């Protein structure tokens, strides 16, 4: 068995053993595929990882930068209490429409606000909309803007806020400091800012699986 086949088989094994049968989430992925959204949702075990982080932290408010079809949004919204709220920012009207349909199907649409537009334009409006800070922030949008998203995440944090950034390994290409790829440049700057930022403690976790070789950054805003 090839290495990547082993990764995928293990993801399948862990999902079968550790996740309850969930036809709704399978339906969401199928709906995203039918709508021809790019297949870049988090993997099921990564979705549950986000869910468990939110559960462990006992969060009541979540900000997600990058909605796509709402797969990760639904995972995190399920971890919220009845009075919890998730705000998710999506550039594409098409993606947002698919996501809203998926959220309704999953029964969590009442906990979620989908805000459409470029995130760097909608982020400054959140305080006026009544969202001055969040308990958890998930950054999973266009990677060249990751440094700007981190700056906004810190502005919208309080001590103890959990900040998670996705896709920070990219098959190891983030090591290439000479890369002209805007996504690699954005991630490297994102990591550099984290290394210099005194307000947050962070680490990175490499992952392999059905999404290939990648990883997360996880950080907590200091008191």
C-alpha positions as CSV (number, residue, x, y, z in Angstrom):
1,X,0.0,0.0,0.0
2,X,1.3,3.4,-1.0
3,X,1.9,5.9,1.8
4,X,-1.0,8.2,0.9
5,X,-3.3,5.2,0.6
6,X,-2.3,4.3,4.2
7,X,-3.2,7.8,5.3
8,X,-6.6,7.7,3.7
9,X,-7.3,4.2,5.0
10,X,-6.4,5.3,8.6
11,X,-8.7,8.3,8.3
12,X,-11.5,6.0,7.2
13,X,-10.7,3.6,10.1
14,X,-10.7,6.3,12.7
15,X,-13.9,7.8,11.3
16,X,-15.7,4.5,11.4
17,X,-14.6,3.7,14.9
18,X,-14.8,7.1,16.6
19,X,-17.6,9.0,14.7
20,X,-21.2,8.1,15.0
21,X,-22.9,7.5,11.6
22,X,-23.8,10.9,10.4
23,X,-25.9,11.0,7.2
24,X,-26.3,14.8,7.4
25,X,-22.6,15.5,7.2
26,X,-22.3,13.0,4.3
27,X,-25.2,14.9,2.6
28,X,-23.4,18.2,3.1
29,X,-20.3,16.9,1.3
30,X,-22.4,15.5,-1.5
31,X,-24.2,18.8,-1.8
32,X,-20.9,20.7,-2.0
33,X,-19.7,18.3,-4.8
34,X,-23.0,18.7,-6.7
35,X,-22.6,22.5,-6.5
36,X,-19.1,22.1,-7.9
37,X,-17.5,23.8,-4.9
38,X,-13.7,23.1,-4.7
39,X,-13.1,19.9,-2.6
40,X,-11.2,21.7,0.1
41,X,-13.4,21.2,3.1
42,X,-11.7,19.9,6.3
43,X,-11.7,16.1,6.6
44,X,-14.4,14.6,8.8
45,X,-11.8,13.9,11.6
46,X,-10.5,17.4,11.3
47,X,-14.1,18.7,11.6
48,X,-14.6,16.7,14.7
49,X,-11.2,18.0,16.0
50,X,-12.6,21.6,15.7
51,X,-15.9,20.5,17.4
52,X,-13.9,19.0,20.3
53,X,-11.7,22.1,20.7
54,X,-14.9,24.2,20.9
55,X,-16.4,21.7,23.4
56,X,-13.2,21.6,25.5
57,X,-13.0,25.4,25.6
58,X,-16.7,25.8,26.3
59,X,-17.0,28.5,23.7
60,X,-20.2,30.5,23.2
61,X,-19.0,32.6,20.2
62,X,-17.0,31.5,17.2
63,X,-15.7,33.5,14.2
64,X,-14.9,31.6,11.0
65,X,-13.0,33.3,8.2
66,X,-13.8,31.3,5.1
67,X,-17.1,29.4,4.9
68,X,-17.1,27.5,1.6
69,X,-20.0,25.1,1.8
70,X,-20.4,25.3,5.6
71,X,-19.0,21.9,6.5
72,X,-16.6,23.1,9.2
73,X,-19.2,25.7,10.2
74,X,-21.7,23.0,11.0
75,X,-19.2,21.0,13.0
76,X,-18.3,24.0,15.2
77,X,-21.9,25.2,15.5
78,X,-22.9,21.7,16.9
79,X,-20.5,22.3,19.8
80,X,-22.2,25.6,20.8
81,X,-24.8,25.9,23.6
82,X,-28.3,26.9,22.7
83,X,-27.5,30.6,23.1
84,X,-24.2,30.3,21.3
85,X,-23.4,32.1,18.0
86,X,-21.1,31.4,15.0
87,X,-20.3,34.2,12.5
88,X,-18.8,33.0,9.3
89,X,-17.4,35.2,6.5
90,X,-17.6,34.1,2.9
91,X,-16.4,36.0,-0.2
92,X,-18.5,34.0,-2.8
93,X,-22.3,34.5,-3.0
94,X,-22.6,31.1,-4.6
95,X,-20.7,29.4,-1.8
96,X,-22.6,31.2,0.8
97,X,-25.9,30.1,-0.7
98,X,-24.8,26.5,-0.7
99,X,-23.6,26.8,2.9
100,X,-26.9,28.3,4.1
101,X,-28.8,25.5,2.5
102,X,-26.5,23.0,4.2
103,X,-26.8,24.7,7.6
104,X,-30.6,24.5,7.4
105,X,-30.4,20.8,6.5
106,X,-28.2,20.3,9.5
107,X,-30.5,22.2,11.8
108,X,-27.9,24.7,13.0
109,X,-28.9,27.7,10.8
110,X,-30.4,29.4,13.8
111,X,-27.0,29.6,15.5
112,X,-25.1,30.9,12.4
113,X,-24.7,34.3,10.7
114,X,-23.3,34.1,7.2
115,X,-21.8,37.4,6.1
116,X,-21.0,37.8,2.4
117,X,-18.1,39.8,1.0
118,X,-14.4,40.1,1.1
119,X,-13.4,39.3,4.7
120,X,-11.1,42.3,5.0
121,X,-14.1,44.5,4.3
122,X,-16.6,42.6,6.5
123,X,-14.2,42.1,9.5
124,X,-14.3,45.9,10.3
125,X,-18.1,45.8,10.5
126,X,-18.4,43.1,13.1
127,X,-18.3,45.3,16.1
128,X,-21.1,47.5,14.8
129,X,-23.1,44.3,14.3
130,X,-22.7,43.4,18.0
131,X,-19.8,41.1,17.7
132,X,-17.0,42.7,19.7
133,X,-15.0,39.6,20.5
134,X,-15.1,35.8,20.1
135,X,-14.1,32.8,22.2
136,X,-12.7,30.9,19.1
137,X,-11.6,32.0,15.7
138,X,-11.0,29.7,12.8
139,X,-8.9,31.1,9.9
140,X,-9.4,29.1,6.7
141,X,-9.7,31.5,3.7
142,X,-7.3,32.8,1.1
143,X,-3.8,32.2,2.4
144,X,-2.1,35.4,1.1
145,X,-4.2,37.4,3.5
146,X,-3.5,35.2,6.6
147,X,-1.3,37.9,8.1
148,X,-4.2,40.4,7.9
149,X,-6.6,37.8,9.3
150,X,-4.3,37.2,12.2
151,X,-4.3,40.9,13.0
152,X,-8.0,41.0,12.9
153,X,-8.3,37.8,15.0
154,X,-6.2,39.5,17.7
155,X,-8.4,42.6,17.6
156,X,-11.5,40.5,18.0
157,X,-10.0,38.4,20.9
158,X,-10.0,38.5,24.6
159,X,-7.7,36.6,27.0
160,X,-8.2,32.9,26.5
161,X,-9.5,33.2,22.9
162,X,-8.5,30.1,20.8
163,X,-7.2,30.9,17.3
164,X,-6.8,28.1,14.8
165,X,-5.3,28.4,11.3
166,X,-5.7,25.7,8.7
167,X,-3.5,24.6,5.8
168,X,-0.1,25.8,7.1
169,X,2.1,22.9,5.8
170,X,0.9,22.5,2.2
171,X,2.9,19.4,1.5
172,X,5.9,20.8,3.2
173,X,6.2,23.7,0.7
174,X,6.0,26.2,3.5
175,X,9.7,25.5,4.1
176,X,10.6,27.1,0.8
177,X,11.5,30.6,1.7
178,X,12.3,31.4,-1.9
179,X,8.8,30.4,-3.1
180,X,6.9,32.9,-5.3
181,X,3.6,31.3,-4.4
182,X,1.4,34.0,-2.7
183,X,-0.2,31.3,-0.5
184,X,3.2,30.1,0.8
185,X,4.3,33.7,1.3
186,X,1.2,34.5,3.3
187,X,1.5,31.4,5.5
188,X,5.2,32.1,6.1
189,X,4.4,35.7,7.1
190,X,1.5,34.4,9.3
191,X,3.9,32.0,11.1
192,X,6.5,34.8,11.5
193,X,3.9,37.2,13.0
194,X,2.9,34.4,15.5
195,X,6.5,33.9,16.4
196,X,6.9,37.6,17.2
197,X,3.5,38.3,18.7
198,X,3.7,38.6,22.6
199,X,-0.1,38.4,23.0
200,X,-0.5,34.7,21.9
201,X,1.1,31.3,22.6
202,X,0.9,29.0,19.6
203,X,2.1,25.7,18.1
204,X,1.7,23.9,14.8
205,X,0.5,20.3,14.2
206,X,1.3,18.4,11.0
207,X,-1.5,16.2,9.7
208,X,-1.8,13.5,7.0
209,X,-4.9,11.8,5.7
210,X,-7.5,12.1,3.0
211,X,-6.5,15.7,2.6
212,X,-2.9,14.8,2.0
213,X,0.0,16.4,4.0
214,X,-0.9,19.6,5.8
215,X,-1.4,21.0,9.2
216,X,-3.0,23.4,11.7
217,X,-1.7,26.3,13.8
218,X,-3.3,26.4,17.3
219,X,-2.9,29.4,19.6
220,X,-4.4,30.9,22.8
221,X,-4.5,34.6,23.5
222,X,-2.7,35.4,26.7
223,X,-4.2,36.9,29.8
